């Protein structure tokens, strides 16, 4: 049995009555005044639940230069003010991110992921500087190119005053109710540059050197030669980077203490680089320490090109203590909508059909491109195809992540479309050039981010396919009595009849403003134009209580007619009476989820366990229930707030 419990105080769920739903889900999402939007978000989103976020991924050096005085940096030879040398710095910095926060807020972004901000080596490696942030020299100092020229880059020296540009960014984010995701790398430091390799510092004090490794901080096994050999992948070098020896306790203490300092400065979440290159026991220890230090931190890792047939990546997602970026989804959506593969949307649904492999498929980070692959429009320059891909990502299961500039159709074909390696790193990292708040994709992201925050079916619920061909895809997101129906067409204009699971009556499409009539749960003769998407949102009553427990149960297989319930020694859980236990909701064949309201038992110790009940079509008990094989689980409820339980069925 594995159990993970989190708590966020004073974050009661407050929601509108169902009578207000129509206004909130249509015109108000589109047209609210910014001040009203701040209040709206306070009511509906802020808790430990990261699934309601919309992430925006920024390569800091290529976003916006808000402070030209820092651009030259410690080594001016690494800076190209013309923006022509793709291997050098172009001047983007944290002041630039601050300057564009209102642009991002208006876009609907609720969390920004920044490439690593650590101090980097100041030299060229094969004509490239460390503009990406993955060649770290000192994990406890800030890259001086990203902060003001007179800022002290030492986190230790400024821990009390917190007066750097980085601290200003954190303050400005939190004022806007936005979250900060820091990109970190624990696998390696820096490559061999001019005979220096793996020279590592602890707030300015040298502590390790690959070429003089007296204390065994690094592995010395050479580069990976066989990528199918798990031992090599975890112990040998990736692209000549000095690879840390995770068996060294001093190294582990150093890296954990460094990351904790960033969390203490206000970082809300972590993206972890190259997780496949270190053993899972290291990540389990790392995440345990980090989450003990900051219990509500959200962590996701990059297992590059993970796929469901790779048992190691699935095990990592289920057992490491963090979720992962969903490369399976990325590859499928690029096949369906970028290169227009023959099977089309069937490829995307094939990924969702295997969600049961994961304990938390709804927490996977979804994306259509990133800094390590061709941008979507390099594969297909059609803006309408890109828009369809974004609309699908924003409404399907998982947490959507937008690569900077996508909303402005940013891409660069410097190396030509026919080169299989062209337009990848570094050409997928052009400078942000436009800040238009009225592009079709900007508008779609803004609207659909609002739906994600308001409608729990999109962020928390299950996904049910309703119509599927290579060219047409319709699905419904379910949670309790909330629904979100999505239909899209990548081919020629057509008409379909489709089940929506929505209540009968008129519904307004979030994106097109079309009025559509649902009868008997169906849309009859639904017209879908070429590359058109339809999104209909219906929000039911939400759970409200002094304490709300969000329960996720994994590791069991259920059949039609079976329901999972939570029973326990308190009135909210039926006082061990199975017929009065609290029912959970099916997400997939490995996961059940629900929100349990506690009033009378708030602040008290409770015991609970799970059971499977069997009912016939009339709702009558069809067999004796199956209870978990354990005495019980125990928890002391908070006085108020939101609690998260993640449990595995005890068979």
C-alpha positions in Angstrom: 0.0 0.0 0.0 1.2 3.5 -0.8 -0.4 6.5 0.7 0.3 10.2 0.0 -1.7 12.9 1.9 -1.4 16.6 1.3 -3.1 19.6 3.0 -3.6 23.2 2.1 -5.1 25.3 4.9 -7.9 27.9 4.4 -8.7 27.0 0.8 -12.4 26.2 1.0 -14.2 25.4 -2.2 -16.7 28.2 -3.0 -18.8 27.9 -6.2 -21.8 29.5 -7.9 -25.2 27.9 -7.7 -26.2 26.0 -10.9 -28.6 28.9 -11.8 -25.5 31.1 -12.5 -23.7 28.5 -14.7 -24.8 29.6 -18.2 -23.6 33.2 -17.7 -20.3 32.2 -16.2 -19.4 29.6 -18.8 -20.0 31.8 -21.9 -19.9 35.5 -22.1 -18.3 36.1 -18.7 -15.3 33.8 -19.4 -14.7 35.8 -22.6 -15.5 39.4 -21.5 -14.9 39.7 -17.8 -13.0 42.8 -16.6 -9.5 41.9 -15.3 -10.4 43.0 -11.7 -13.5 40.7 -11.8 -11.3 37.9 -13.1 -9.0 38.1 -10.1 -12.0 37.7 -7.7 -13.4 34.9 -9.9 -10.2 32.9 -9.7 -10.0 33.3 -6.0 -13.4 31.7 -5.7 -12.7 28.7 -7.9 -9.1 27.7 -8.3 -6.6 28.2 -5.5 -6.0 24.9 -3.7 -3.5 22.1 -3.9 -5.0 20.9 -7.1 -2.6 21.6 -10.0 -4.8 20.0 -12.6 -6.7 23.3 -13.0 -3.6 25.1 -14.1 -2.6 26.3 -17.6 1.2 26.2 -18.0 3.3 28.5 -20.2 6.9 27.4 -20.9 9.5 30.1 -21.4 13.1 29.9 -22.6 14.1 33.0 -20.6 16.9 34.2 -22.9 14.5 34.2 -25.9 11.4 35.8 -24.4 11.9 39.5 -23.7 14.8 41.8 -22.8 13.4 44.0 -20.0 16.8 45.1 -18.7 19.4 45.7 -21.5 22.1 46.6 -18.9 22.5 42.9 -17.9 22.7 41.5 -21.5 26.5 41.4 -21.9 26.8 39.4 -18.7 30.1 38.3 -17.2 31.5 37.4 -20.6 30.3 39.8 -23.4 31.6 37.4 -26.1 28.7 35.1 -25.3 26.1 37.9 -26.2 24.9 38.6 -29.7 22.9 41.8 -29.8 21.9 41.2 -33.4 20.0 38.0 -32.5 21.7 36.1 -35.4 24.0 33.6 -33.7 21.7 30.9 -32.4 24.3 29.6 -30.0 24.7 32.9 -28.0 22.6 34.8 -25.5 20.2 37.3 -27.0 19.2 39.3 -23.9 16.0 37.9 -22.5 15.8 38.2 -18.7 13.5 38.0 -15.7 12.6 41.7 -15.9 11.3 40.9 -19.4 9.1 38.2 -17.9 7.8 40.6 -15.3 7.0 43.2 -18.1 4.9 40.6 -19.9 3.0 39.1 -16.9 -0.2 41.0 -17.7 0.0 39.7 -21.3 0.3 36.2 -19.9 -2.4 36.7 -17.3 -4.8 37.9 -20.0 -3.9 34.8 -22.1 -5.2 32.7 -19.3 -1.9 31.4 -18.1 -1.9 30.5 -14.4 1.6 29.0 -14.1 4.9 29.9 -15.9 7.7 27.3 -16.3 11.1 29.0 -16.8 14.2 27.3 -18.0 16.8 26.9 -15.2 17.9 30.1 -13.6 21.1 28.8 -12.0 24.5 30.3 -12.6 26.0 28.7 -15.7 29.4 28.2 -17.2 30.5 31.3 -19.1 32.1 29.8 -22.1 31.2 28.3 -25.5 30.9 24.5 -25.9 30.8 23.6 -29.6 30.0 27.2 -30.4 27.0 27.2 -28.0 26.6 29.1 -24.7 24.4 27.8 -21.9 21.4 29.9 -22.9 19.2 26.9 -22.0 20.3 26.7 -18.4 21.3 23.0 -18.2 25.1 23.5 -17.7 25.0 24.6 -14.1 28.1 25.9 -12.2 26.4 26.9 -9.0 22.9 25.7 -8.0 22.7 28.3 -5.2 23.3 31.3 -7.4 21.2 33.1 -10.0 22.5 33.5 -13.6 23.6 37.2 -13.5 22.3 37.7 -17.1 18.8 37.3 -15.8 18.8 39.8 -12.9 19.7 43.4 -12.5 23.4 44.3 -12.8 23.5 45.4 -9.2 21.6 42.4 -7.8 23.5 40.0 -5.6 23.2 36.6 -7.4 23.8 34.6 -4.1 20.6 33.1 -2.7 22.3 32.8 0.7 23.3 36.5 0.8 19.8 37.7 -0.2 17.7 35.1 1.6 16.6 37.6 4.2 16.2 40.7 2.1 14.8 38.9 -0.9 15.5 42.0 -3.1 16.6 40.6 -6.4 14.7 40.7 -9.7 13.9 37.1 -9.1 12.1 37.9 -5.9 10.3 40.7 -7.7 9.1 38.2 -10.3 7.8 35.9 -7.5 5.9 38.8 -5.9 4.4 39.9 -9.2 3.3 36.4 -10.0 1.7 35.8 -6.7 -0.1 39.2 -6.8 -1.7 38.0 -10.0 -2.6 34.6 -8.5 -0.1 32.9 -10.8 2.4 30.1 -10.0 6.1 29.8 -10.6 7.6 26.5 -12.0 11.4 26.2 -11.8 13.2 23.9 -14.2 15.9 21.9 -12.3 18.5 19.4 -13.3 19.9 16.9 -10.8 21.6 14.5 -13.2 24.6 16.6 -14.3 26.5 19.8 -14.1 28.6 21.1 -17.0 30.6 19.7 -19.9 34.3 19.8 -20.7 35.0 23.4 -21.8 38.7 24.4 -22.3 39.8 21.5 -20.1 37.4 22.3 -17.2 34.6 19.8 -16.6 32.2 19.5 -13.7 33.5 22.4 -11.7 30.7 22.8 -9.1 30.2 25.5 -6.5 28.2 25.9 -3.3 27.3 29.6 -3.2 30.7 30.6 -4.7 32.8 28.0 -2.9 34.2 25.2 -5.1 33.1 21.8 -3.9 33.7 19.4 -6.8 35.7 18.9 -9.9 35.3 16.1 -12.4 39.0 16.1 -13.3 40.0 16.1 -9.6 37.2 14.1 -8.1 38.8 13.1 -4.7 35.3 12.8 -3.0 33.6 10.8 -5.8 30.9 13.4 -6.7 30.8 12.1 -10.3 30.5 8.9 -12.3 33.5 8.2 -14.6 32.1 5.6 -17.0 32.3 7.6 -20.3 29.3 8.3 -22.6 26.3 6.1 -23.2 26.9 3.8 -26.1 23.9 1.5 -25.8 20.6 3.3 -25.1 18.8 0.0 -24.4 21.2 -0.7 -21.5 19.5 0.7 -18.4 22.7 0.7 -16.4 24.5 2.8 -19.0 21.5 5.2 -19.3 21.6 5.8 -15.5 25.4 5.9 -15.0 27.1 7.0 -18.2 27.3 10.5 -19.6 24.7 12.3 -21.7 26.3 14.3 -24.4 29.6 14.7 -22.5 28.0 16.3 -19.4 29.6 15.6 -16.0 27.2 13.1 -14.4 26.6 13.2 -10.7 27.2 10.1 -8.5 23.9 9.8 -6.7 25.4 7.3 -4.3 27.4 10.2 -2.7 25.5 11.5 0.3 27.3 14.9 0.1 26.0 15.4 -3.4 22.5 14.5 -2.4 22.5 16.8 0.5 23.9 19.6 -1.6 21.3 19.3 -4.4 18.4 19.0 -2.0 19.5 22.0 0.0 19.9 24.1 -3.1 16.4 23.3 -4.4 14.9 23.9 -1.0 16.4 27.4 -1.1 14.5 28.2 -4.3 11.3 26.8 -2.8 11.9 29.1 0.2 12.0 32.0 -2.1 8.5 31.3 -3.4 8.8 28.7 -6.2 5.5 26.8 -6.4 6.4 23.8 -8.6 9.4 22.0 -10.1 10.0 20.6 -13.6 12.9 18.1 -13.4 15.2 17.4 -16.3 16.5 14.0 -17.5 14.8 11.9 -14.9 15.4 8.6 -16.8 19.2 9.1 -16.2 19.1 8.5 -12.5 17.7 5.5 -10.5 14.2 5.6 -9.1 15.4 5.3 -5.5 17.2 8.6 -5.9 14.0 10.3 -7.0 11.9 8.7 -4.3 14.3 10.1 -1.7 14.6 13.5 -3.4 10.8 13.9 -3.7 10.2 12.7 -0.1 12.6 15.4 1.2 11.3 18.1 -1.0 7.7 17.4 -0.3 8.4 17.2 3.4 10.0 20.6 3.1 7.1 22.1 1.1 4.1 19.7 1.2 2.1 21.4 -1.5 4.8 21.5 -4.1 3.9 20.0 -7.5 6.7 18.1 -9.4 6.8 16.8 -12.9 9.7 15.2 -14.7 11.0 14.8 -18.2 11.4 11.2 -19.2 12.2 12.1 -22.8 10.1 10.3 -25.4 8.5 8.1 -22.7 5.9 5.7 -24.1 3.4 3.2 -22.7 5.3 0.2 -24.0 8.3 1.3 -21.9 7.6 -0.3 -18.5 10.4 1.8 -16.9 8.8 5.1 -17.7 5.3 4.0 -16.5 6.8 2.6 -13.3 8.6 5.9 -12.8 5.4 7.9 -13.2 3.6 5.6 -10.7 6.4 5.1 -8.1 8.8 8.1 -8.2 6.6 10.7 -6.4 6.2 12.9 -9.4 4.3 12.9 -12.7 5.8 13.2 -16.1 5.5 15.1 -19.4 3.3 13.1 -21.8 5.4 12.4 -24.9 3.0 9.8 -26.0 0.2 12.4 -26.3 2.6 14.8 -28.0 3.6 12.4 -30.7 0.0 11.3 -31.3 -1.3 14.8 -31.7 1.6 15.8 -34.0 0.8 12.7 -36.1 -2.9 13.5 -36.3 -2.8 17.3 -36.8 0.7 18.2 -37.9 1.5 15.5 -40.5 -2.1 14.4 -41.0 -1.4 10.7 -40.6 -4.0 8.4 -42.1 -5.4 7.2 -38.8 -5.7 10.8 -37.5 -7.6 11.2 -34.3 -7.7 7.5 -33.8 -4.0 7.8 -32.8 -4.9 10.2 -30.1 -7.7 8.1 -28.7 -5.4 5.1 -28.7 -3.2 6.9 -26.1 -6.2 7.7 -23.9 -7.4 4.1 -24.1 -4.3 3.1 -22.2 -4.5 5.6 -19.4 -5.2 2.8 -17.0 -1.4 2.1 -16.9 -1.0 5.3 -14.9 -2.0 6.0 -11.4 -2.7 9.6 -12.2 -3.2 10.0 -16.0 -5.1 13.3 -15.3 -1.9 14.8 -13.9 0.3 14.1 -16.9 1.6 17.2 -18.5 0.4 17.5 -22.1 2.1 19.5 -24.9 2.4 19.7 -28.7 6.0 20.9 -28.9 8.9 22.1 -26.8 12.5 23.3 -26.8 13.9 19.9 -27.8 11.9 19.2 -30.9 10.6 20.9 -34.1 7.9 23.4 -33.4 4.4 22.3 -34.5 4.3 24.8 -37.4 7.6 23.6 -38.8 5.9 20.3 -39.4 2.7 22.1 -40.6 2.5 25.8 -41.1 -1.3 25.8 -41.3 -2.5 28.1 -38.4 -5.9 26.3 -38.3 -4.2 22.9 -37.7 -2.2 24.4 -34.9 -5.4 25.9 -33.4 -7.1 22.5 -33.5 -4.2 21.0 -31.7 -4.3 23.6 -29.0 -8.1 23.3 -28.5 -7.7 19.5 -28.1 -4.9 19.9 -25.6 -6.8 22.4 -23.6 -9.9 20.3 -23.2 -8.6 16.7 -22.9 -7.2 15.0 -19.8 -3.9 16.2 -18.4 -2.4 19.6 -17.6 -1.8 21.6 -20.7 1.6 23.3 -21.3 2.0 25.9 -24.1 5.5 26.5 -25.5 6.2 30.3 -25.6 5.1 32.1 -28.7 2.7 29.4 -29.9 -0.2 31.8 -29.5 1.7 34.2 -31.9 2.5 31.4 -34.4 6.2 31.8 -33.5 8.5 29.4 -35.5 11.6 29.7 -37.6 12.5 27.6 -40.6 16.2 28.7 -40.8 17.4 25.2 -41.6 14.8 24.2 -44.0 11.8 21.9 -43.6 13.4 18.9 -45.3 16.3 18.5 -42.9 15.3 15.9 -40.3 17.5 17.7 -37.7 16.8 21.3 -38.9 14.6 23.7 -37.0 15.2 21.6 -33.9 17.5 22.9 -31.1 18.5 25.8 -31.4 16.1 26.9 -34.2 13.0 26.1 -32.2 14.1 28.8 -29.8 13.6 32.1 -31.7 13.1 35.4 -30.0 9.5 36.3 -29.1 8.5 38.9 -31.7 4.8 39.7 -31.3 2.4 40.4 -28.4 -0.9 40.4 -30.2 -3.8 39.8 -27.8 -6.3 39.1 -30.5 -4.9 36.2 -32.5 -7.4 33.2 -32.8 -5.1 31.0 -30.7 -4.6 33.6 -28.0 -8.4 33.9 -27.7 -9.0 30.2 -27.6 -6.4 29.7 -24.9 -7.9 32.5 -22.8 -11.4 31.1 -23.1 -10.5 27.4 -22.6 -8.2 28.2 -19.6 -11.3 29.8 -18.0 -13.3 26.7 -18.7 -10.5 24.5 -17.1 -10.6 26.6 -13.9 -14.4 26.7 -13.7 -15.5 23.3 -14.9 -14.2 20.4 -12.8 -15.1 17.9 -15.6 -12.2 19.3 -17.6 -9.6 19.4 -14.9 -10.6 16.5 -12.7 -13.0 14.2 -14.6 -13.1 11.2 -16.9 -13.1 11.3 -20.7 -15.5 9.4 -22.9 -15.3 9.2 -26.7 -18.6 9.8 -28.4 -17.7 9.9 -32.1 -14.4 8.9 -33.7 -13.1 8.7 -37.2 -9.7 9.7 -38.5 -11.1 13.1 -39.3 -13.7 13.7 -36.6 -13.3 13.5 -32.8 -16.0 14.1 -30.2 -15.6 13.4 -26.5 -17.2 14.3 -23.2 -15.5 15.2 -19.9 -17.4 14.0 -16.9 -17.3 14.9 -13.2 -20.4 14.5 -11.0 -23.1 16.4 -12.9 -20.6 18.7 -14.7 -19.9 18.1 -18.4 -17.8 19.5 -21.2 -18.5 18.3 -24.7 -15.9 18.8 -27.4 -16.2 18.0 -31.2 -13.6 18.8 -33.8 -13.1 18.1 -37.5 -9.7 18.1 -39.3 -11.3 17.3 -42.7 -13.9 18.7 -45.1 -17.1 20.2 -43.7 -19.5 17.6 -42.6 -22.7 16.9 -40.5 -23.0 14.3 -37.7 -25.4 13.1 -35.0 -23.6 12.8 -31.7 -24.4 12.0 -28.0 -23.3 14.8 -25.7 -24.4 13.7 -22.2 -25.4 17.4 -21.7 -28.8 18.4 -20.3 -31.4 19.2 -23.0 -31.8 22.7 -24.1 -29.8 25.4 -25.8 -26.0 25.6 -25.2 -23.5 28.2 -26.5 -20.2 27.2 -27.9 -17.4 28.7 -25.9 -15.2 29.3 -29.0 -17.6 30.1 -31.9 -20.6 31.5 -29.9 -22.9 29.2 -32.0 -26.2 28.3 -30.3 -26.7 24.6 -30.4 -29.9 22.7 -29.3 -29.5 19.4 -27.3 -32.4 17.0 -27.5 -32.4 13.7 -25.7 -28.8 14.3 -24.9 -28.0 14.5 -28.6 -26.8 17.0 -31.1 -28.7 16.2 -34.3 -27.2 17.3 -37.7 -24.3 19.0 -36.0 -22.4 21.0 -38.7 -18.7 20.9 -38.3 -16.7 23.1 -40.7 -13.2 22.3 -42.0 -10.8 22.5 -39.0 -13.5 23.6 -36.7 -13.8 22.9 -33.0 -17.0 23.1 -30.8 -16.8 23.3 -27.0 -19.9 23.2 -24.8 -19.5 23.6 -21.0 -22.1 22.8 -18.3 -21.1 23.3 -14.6 -23.2 21.6 -12.0 -23.2 22.0 -8.2 -19.7 21.8 -6.6 -18.8 20.3 -3.3 -18.7 22.8 -0.4 -17.7 22.0 3.1 -15.6 23.1 6.0 -13.1 20.4 4.9 -13.1 18.9 1.4 -11.0 15.7 0.9 -10.0 15.0 -2.6 -9.6 11.2 -2.9 -7.7 9.4 -5.6 -7.7 5.6 -5.4 -5.5 3.5 -7.7 -4.5 -0.1 -8.2 -7.8 -1.8 -8.6 -9.7 -3.2 -11.6 -13.5 -2.8 -11.7 -16.3 -3.9 -14.0 -19.5 -2.4 -15.2 -22.0 -2.3 -12.3 -19.3 -1.9 -9.7 -18.8 1.3 -7.7 -15.9 2.2 -5.3 -17.0 3.7 -1.9 -15.2 5.1 1.1 -16.4 3.8 4.4 -15.3 4.8 7.9 -16.0 5.6 11.5 -17.5 9.0 11.0 -21.0 10.2 9.8 -19.6 11.5 6.5 -18.4 8.0 5.6 -21.5 6.2 7.0 -20.1 5.0 10.3 -19.0 1.7 8.7 -22.4 1.2 7.1 -21.5 0.3 3.5 -24.9 1.4 2.2 -24.2 4.9 3.5 -20.5 5.1 2.4 -19.4 7.9 0.2 -19.2 6.9 -3.5 -16.3 7.8 -5.8 -16.3 8.4 -9.5 -14.8 6.3 -12.2 -11.9 8.0 -14.1 -10.4 4.9 -15.8 -10.1 1.2 -15.0 -7.2 1.9 -12.6 -8.4 5.2 -11.0 -11.4 6.4 -9.0 -11.7 10.0 -7.7 -14.1 12.0 -5.6 -14.4 15.0 -3.3 -15.8 14.2 0.2 -17.3 17.0 2.3 -16.6 16.9 6.0 -18.4 19.2 8.5 -19.1 17.3 11.7 -15.8 15.4 11.6 -13.6 18.4 10.7 -10.6 18.6 13.0 -11.1 15.0 14.3 -9.2 11.8 13.8 -11.0 9.3 11.5 -10.4 5.8 10.2 -11.4 4.7 6.7 -11.0 2.1 4.0 -12.3 1.5 0.5 -14.8 -1.1 -0.7 -16.3 -2.2 -4.0 -20.1 -2.5 -4.1 -22.1 -4.3 -6.8 -25.5 -3.0 -8.0 -27.8 -4.1 -10.8 -29.4 -1.8 -13.4 -32.1 -0.8 -11.0 -29.5 0.3 -8.4 -30.2 -2.7 -6.1 -27.4 -4.5 -4.3 -26.4 -7.5 -6.5 -23.7 -9.1 -4.3 -21.9 -8.7 -1.1 -19.3 -5.8 -1.1 -15.6 -6.4 -1.4 -13.6 -4.6 1.3 -9.9 -3.7 1.2 -7.7 -6.2 3.0 -6.4 -4.1 5.8 -7.5 -3.0 9.3 -8.1 0.6 8.2 -6.4 3.8 7.2 -6.1 6.7 9.7 -6.1 10.5 9.2 -6.5 13.5 11.4 -8.6 16.0 9.5 -7.7 19.7 9.5 -10.1 22.2 10.9 -10.7 23.6 7.5 -9.3 23.6 4.0 -8.6 21.1 1.2 -7.0 17.7 1.8 -5.7 15.3 -0.8 -5.5 11.6 -0.4 -3.7 9.4 -2.9 -4.1 5.7 -2.0 -3.5 2.3 -3.6 -6.1 -0.4 -3.1 -5.0 -3.0 -0.6 -6.0 -6.4 -2.0 
